[in-house]
């Protein structure tokens, strides 16, 4: 089969105005970025609409290096709805440059289920990530400048919690010393960088209702403490107006199309292992406003992105998905059953059977939110009928729908069975129930998620985490939802434990207050908010050819 790049070169885009017209978006709300990309003015949400706006959430079993194809399945499912002549729109996250050039590669789907133009989306796109990076770092510069210029707010340099960001994997910047070089270079202090996807500005943009709400979130962002221990917020630096100026265009969702012309809003890109893992509320609402079916995804496995989708995004945006799709593969279940990643192409029923415990846990987790999942088996050419039969039988035991898909090779046609199963499942939909009440203590919230989602026996808090808890209590922020940062490759906080780990504790290392975003980031294990590059990064294989085509970005 042709590579993703070769397939992408076969693509002839429809004019983006044709895509927006099909969604019923008024021409005055369409702001083209070339021929095949546009930003959409938020005023389009005020247009009258007769669309049903049913929301479908796509998640997955615990990720493995073999790749489960969650984004590819989301796109293929959208194309299947188009094939069935249904009014549909996708709502997806923007890829981050760091993983694209690091270990993961491109994040725009694959095969004949891609969003286009894939090279632009994977690289700079419309500059949203750059705007978020600039706004974040403007605040960082303002903090250090305020201290240098006399420090009227009495900010303690040792207690600044706001960090710089950049959209690249660079472990050497995790912890650094700033302001070296003498009096004219500022005040020396410890600092560091996170990746842009982990920036609180990213989270705020993705959870904001509109520009006014985003400004209010920026204003109340905690940036540090005074020498007396009093909190200092961004508003006090008189800088959030300029941050809004930088974010003006980034707040508008980006409209593109899939390989088969299915419309897609691609907007916002927080990671699910270190942030809340969902595309913007505005883009999701826009997809629901302009189509009968809106299909979105949550990052990594259900225990990460989807838990946050329900407990953070659905609470804040007052959304409730009408259907949940759980993506898995034979290859992934083999790895969860102990099979080596280099030996996944031969039939191994015992490994699949053992790996099914991971699928079991995720099905149970979906049901904890009062939802009934549809399991999508993303079929690879090397999968055997006997292996697939084992998975279907397990789904039958759970009384959940099962659909085999071949959308990577066949586009929308390969996901029609899944689309029909999803439409049927909507009739069984019940209102979601959050995993925890907001009036629980922070400790109880963490314990509730760790036991219910991960299968942990209990939670241990480090001395730093206990100190952080006191700050949360003193600031009166215990009512906020929690955003647990955890290893994505395991249900536990230990990335080496696959399948369905049992009899383990989750260790909370620290807690960060994201008052502007409206949640508490709970860091577990050895999780980092700035990834590093692998020994052989994907960037080594990326080339710009003489004809302008970018090769290796897959």
N, C-alpha and C positions, 0 to 999 in steps of 0.2 A: 504493500500500500504506500501511496505517496506520503511524504512528510507533511506536517502541519503547514510549514512555509510553502511547500509546493501546492498544497490544496488552497491556501490563502491566495496564491497567485492566480488561481482559476476564477476567483470571485470578481463579479462585476457588480459594484454597488448601485443600488437605487439612489437617486438624489435624496439627501436627508429631508428635504421638504416634502417628498412623497411619503416618507415614513411618518413624518409629523402630521401630514394631512390624513393619513390612514387612522391616526389616533384621535383625530378631531381637534388638534391643537391649532388655535387661531394663528395665522401667519405673523401677526405682530408680536407674538410671544416666542418666535423661533429666531435664535441668534446663531447663524451658521458659522462654523469654524472650518472653512473649506467646503468641499462638496459632500463629504460623507460623515460629518460630525456637526452637532449643534448643541448649544446650551439652550435651555428652556427657561423663560422668565417665570418666576414664582406666581405671577398674576394668572397663569394658565390654570392654577388650582381654583380660581374663582369663577371659571367658566361653568355654565350649567352642564350637567352630565347625567345621562340616563344609564350609565354602566353599572353592572352588578358589583364590580370591584372585589371579587372573591380572592383571598390571599392564600397562596400555597408556599409553605416553607420546605426547603430541601436541606437536609443534613446528611450525616454519614456515620458509619461505624468508625472506630479509632483508626486514624491514618497510619499507613505504613509506607516504606520507601517504594513499594510497587505502584502506588498511585491508585486512588479509588475513583477518580474522575467525577467528583461532585459537581464542579462547575460545568464540565462537559455534559453531565446528565441534566443539569438545570437548563442549559441551552437547548439540548436535544429535546427535552420535555416541552419547552416553549415552541420549538419548531413543530413538534407533533400536534400541539393545539392549533397551530397555523394550518397544518395539513388537514385538520378536521374542520377547518373554516370557523374556528372559534376566535373571538376577540381576545387577544392576549398581549401582554407586555412583560418583559423581564426587568428585574431590579437587582443589579449586581454591584459588587465592590470594585473599586479601581485597584489594579495591581501596584505593588510597591517595587521600586527599582532594586532595592536591596536583595530580595529573594530572586528577582528576575535575573540578576547578574551573579547571584550566589549559588545556592543549592537547588532551589525549586524550579528555576526557569520561568517561562511565560505562564500567565494565569488567565488566558482568554478562551479556555476550552481546548478542544482538539479534534482532529479529523474533520468530518463534515458537520460538526457541532461547535463552531467557533463564533465569537463576536468579532465584528470587523469595524475598522481596520486594525487587525491584531497587533501589528508592529507599533503603531502609534499609541494604542491603549496600553501596551506593555512598557513603553518608554515614557515620554513626557506628557502625552495626551494633550489635555487643554491647560496644563500647568497647575492643576489643583494642589498636587502634593507640594509643589514649589511655593505656592501661596501660603499653605499651612506652615511649611518650614519657616518661611520668612516672618510670618506673624508670631510664631512661637519664639523665634530668635530675636525679634524686635523687643519682646517683653524681657528676654534674658539680658539684652544690651541695656535696656532701660533700668533694670535692677542694679547692674554693676555701675552704670553711670550715676545713678542716684546716690549710691554709697560714695563714689569718687568725688561727687560735687558737694559733699557736706553731710549727707545722710540725715536729712530733716526728719525722716520717718523712724530713725533709730533702728534700722534693720540690722540684725545680727548676721554677719557673713557666714557664720558657722551653722546657721539655721535656715538657710535658703533652700527651699524644696523644689523650686522650679529649675528644670534642666534644659539645656540646649538639645536640638534634634537635627538629624540629617537623614535623607532618604537613601541610606547606603549601609550595608553591613560592615562595621568597622570596630572590632573588639578593642583596639588600642585607645578608643575614645570613651570607653565606659567610665573610667575614673581618671581625671586629669587635675592639674593645678593651673588655675587661671591667674592672670595679672602679674606674671613674673617679668623682670626686666627693669625694675626701678619705679620711682614715684609716679612718673608720667604714664605708666602702663596700667594704672588702676590698683585696686586692693587685692593682694594675693589671697586666694581662697581655693578650697577644693570644689570641684564641679565635675561635669561629665555630660555625655550625650546619650540620648535614647534614639531609636529609629523613629522617623516621622509617623509611622503607623501607630506608635505608642504615645504620641503627643496628646495631651489633654485637649489641645485645640482641635485635633482630628475628631476626638470623641464629642466635643461640643458641637462642631459643625454637623456631625452625623445625627445628633439627637435634637437639634434645634428645630423649632416650628417655623421660624422665619428670621429675618434680620434683627428684629427687635428682641426676640428671644435669645439669639446668639450674642447680641451685645450685653444683655443682662447676665448671661453665663460667663462671658469674658470678665465683666466687672467683678463678679463674686469669686473669681479664681484665687485660691490661696497660693501665695508665692513664697512665704516664709514667715519668720517671727521676729519680733523686736528683742532687744537684750532683756526686757522684762518678761518675755514669753507671750506677748500679745500677738495675735495673728495679723498679717499684712496681706491685703488683697490687691489685685491688679488695678482696680479702679483708683486706688490711692496714688498711683504713679501717673495718672492722667495720660495713659498710652492706648487705651482700648479703642478710642476713635480711630487712631491710625491703624490698629490691627484690623478693624472692620473694613477700612479702605482697602487693605491688602486682600481681604477675604471676600470682597464684594462679588466678584465673578465666580469664585470658587463655590459660593453658596448655591449657585444655579446648577441643577443637574445636567449631566451630559447625555445626549440622545445619540445612539448608534443603532446598528442592526446586526442580526446574525447572518450566517452564511446564506440562509434561505429567506432573509428579509424580515424576520421577526423583530419588532422594535425592542430596544433594550436601553433602560436608563442605567448608566454606570457612574456611580457617584459615591465618594468616600471610601476609605480603605483601612479601617482599624483591624489589626490582627486579633484572632480569637484566643490565642494562648496568652497574650499580654495585654489585651484590651477587650472591647465588647464584641468585636467580630461581625458586625452587621453593616450593610450599606446605609445610606442616610434615610432618616424618617421622611424627609421631603421627597426623595426619589421614589420611595415605596408608596407614599400617598399619591404621587403623580401617576405611577403605573396603575394603581387601583382606580384613580379618578378617570383615566382615559381608556380603560379596557375592562372587559368582563372578568378576565383572569389575570392576576398579577403573580408572577413566580419569582421568589427571592431565595437566597441561600444564607446560611450562617456558617462561619468558618470552622475548619477542623471537624472533630467529631461532635456528636450531639451533646456530650458532657461539657463541651466548651462553648462554642458559638451559639448553639440552640438553647442551652440553659440561659445564657445571657439575653438571647432574643426574647425569651418569655419573661424572665425576671427583671430585665432592665428595659429593653426597647418596647415591649408590649405594655408594660406599666406606664412608661413615660408618654408614649404615643397613643395609648388606648386602642391598640390593635389586637386582633385575635385571628390567627390563621384558620382557614376553613379546612385545610388538609396538611398533612406532614408526610414527606417522602424521606425514607432512610436508605441511602445508597450504600451498597457493599459490593465486593467482588470475591470470586473464588480465591484469587491470589492473596488478597488481604487476609481472608479467613485462614488460609494455609499458614501464613506467617504468624498469625495469632495462635495457631495450633502447633507452633514450634518449627515450621519448615524454614530452611535457609532462603534468604532473598534471591540467591543465585540458582535456586532449584525449584522454581515455581511452575514450570511448564509441563511437568509429568504428573499424571493422575495420582492423587494421594487422598483417599477417602478418609483415612484416620486423622490426617492433619486438618481436613475441612471439618470433620465432626468435632474435634477438640476446639477448633477456632470458633465454632458456633456459639460458644459461651459469650464471646464478645458481642455478637449480634443479639443474643438473649438479653444482655444487660441494657443495650441501647433501646430495644423494644420496650422493656420494662420502664426505662427512663422516660420515653415518650408518653407512656400511659400515666406516669405520675402527674403529668400536666393535663390529664383528662382528654388526651388525644389518641387517635387510633391510626398508627402509621401504615403507609404502603411501602413495602420493601422493594427497592429497585435493584436488580442484579445486573450490573454493568458487565456484559459478557465480553470476554477476550477469546481470541481464536483457539487458544490452547485449553480452554475449559472443557471438561468432559460432561456429557449428559448426566452421568451418574453423580458427579460432584454437584451439579446444579439441582438434581433431584433431591439430594440431601438437604440443601438449603430451603427448597420449596416445602419439603416435608416439615422442617422446623417451623417455618412460617405458618403452616397449617395448624401445627400444635398450638401456636400462640393465637390462632384465629385472626391473623392479619393478612391483608392482601399481598400478593407477590406478582411481580412482573419482570420478565427478562427483557433487556434492552440491547440494541446494537447500533445506537445512535452515532457512535464514533465513526463507524464504517458506512452507515446508511442514512445519516442525518435524521430528520424528523420522522421518516418512515419507520426507523428503528426504535422509536419510543411511543408509537401509537398505542400499543397494549398498556403501557404505563399511564399514558394520558387518560385512557378510558377508565383505568382502575382508580386514578386520582379523582376524576369527576364523580364516579360512583361513591367514593369514600366521603365526599362532601355531605351526603345525606346523613351520614353517621356522626357528623361533627357536633361536638358539645363545647360550650364555653370553656376556655382554658382556666386552670387554677394555678396561681403562683406556687412555687415550691416553699416559700416562707413568707411570713407576715413581716411587714416593715417595722412593727413595734417590738420585734424580738431583739435581744442584744446582738451585737456584732459577733460575739463568740458563738452564739446559738445559730445565727445565720450561716456562718462558716461550717459549723458542725452539721447542720441540716443538709447543705449542698454536698459536703464531703461524704456523708453517709449515704444519702439518697442517689446522687449522681455517680460517684466514684466507687462506692462500696467500701469505704474506709470504716474501720472500727471506731476511730476517734481522731481528734485533732490536737496537735501540740503547738504551743506558741513560744517562739524564741523570746529572749529578754528584750530584743529590739521591738518585736511585735507587741509585747505587753506595754512597752513604753509608748508605742504608736497608738495603742488603744486608749491610753489615758488622754492623749491629745484629742482623739475623736470625741471622747466623752466630755472634755472641757469645752470643746467648741459646739457641743450640742448637736452632733451629726450622726448619732447612732441610728437614726431613722432611715438613713440612706441605704439603698440596695448595694449589694457587693458584687465586685467584678474580680473573680479569682483568676490569677495568672498562674498557669500550670503547664507542665510538659504536655505537648499535644499527642505524643506517640504512645501514651499509656493512660489508662483510667486512673492510675495513681499519680503521685508527684515524682515518681522514679521512672525516667524514660526507658529504662531497660526492662520493665515489667510489662509483658504483653498479655494478650488474651483477656481473662477476667481475674485480675489480682484479688486476693482475699487476705484478711488478717494483716492489714497494714494501717499505719497512721499517716495522716497528712501533716506535714510540718509547715507552719506559717512562719516565714522569715521576717516579713515586715508588712506594714500597711501604709498605703499612700492615700492622701485625701485629695480627691478630684471634685472639689466643691462646685466648680463650674459645670462639669459634666453631670454631676448629680449622683455620683457613686463613690464607693471606697474600693481601691485596687488592693487586693489581698495577694501578696506574692508568696508562693509556696516553693519548697525545695530549693533548687539552685537556678530557678528561672531567671533569665536575663531580659531586659527591655531593649538591649542593643545586640542583635545577633552578630556572629562573626562569619567570615568567609570560610568555606571548606578548603581542603588541600588543593582540589582542582575545581575552582569556581566555574559556573556556567559561562562567565564572561570570556573564558579562554577559547570557547568555541564560537563566539559571536563575531561576525565579519560583515562589513559593508561592501557589497559587490559593486563593480563598475557601473552596473545598470541601476544602482540605487536601492536594490533589494537587500534587506538585512537577513543574513543567514545565521541559523543557530539559536534563534530566540524562540525556543519551544519548551 
